[in-house]
Amino acid sequence: MSANLDLLQPPAEPHVPETAFGKWFLRTETWTVHVLERALADLQRLMPADQPREFGVVADVGCGFGRSLGKLHQRYAPQRLIGMDIDPEMLQESAREVAALGIAAEFICCSSSNIKLEDDSVDLLFCHQTFHHLIDQERAIAEFYRVLKPGGVLLFAESTRRYIHSWIIRLLFRHPMDVQKTAPEYLAMVRSAGFSVPDSAVSYPFLWWSREDLGLMETTLRIKPSAVREETLINLVAVKPR
């Protein structure tokens, strides 16, 4: 199986490049198992019972190094699998990733706020830990709505302002800080774009890696986190109305 790469020059849209540490972390098993796989499992749990489990066209916006693509292929059996990212280096790595798995995929070098896909062309759009990198978030969510078919599904998993503004993330990563949102603000943004998101399709995981102490207070001192807190993660399943 082969990968089709549309590797042009990086788009002209402004973006904040990932740090060297960030690029290293995206290749680790910690990322794959404790961040990506946990999000996928939670999103699948949140999907409505009457939602189909196979999708003809599946796209990952902000696919990074492609660790998600094999998992999406396994879960949803798409006839067309698309990985998108603004970083050509990441797309080349993604192509190697899926080639090693024997999976056919296409790769498009584009910004999330200017997606190079036709209107109503995607059945399922996966956006995992991408939105906090984006400068024009409102334009991006409008693009997600545009490219999804009526009845199409958005799987959205994101870190909130509380996490991105924490000292450890500021130290190790780089993000556009003034656009970060709280969990309620992200939910309101998705709904305002036109998506249907019932409360039953939203969760707020409080995983060890999303805490400023990396969960050490709970694992070493057995001090449970407070139930009253500003959430650090939001996962949701949104549907574009028919």
Disulfide bonds with the S-S distance in Angstrom:
none
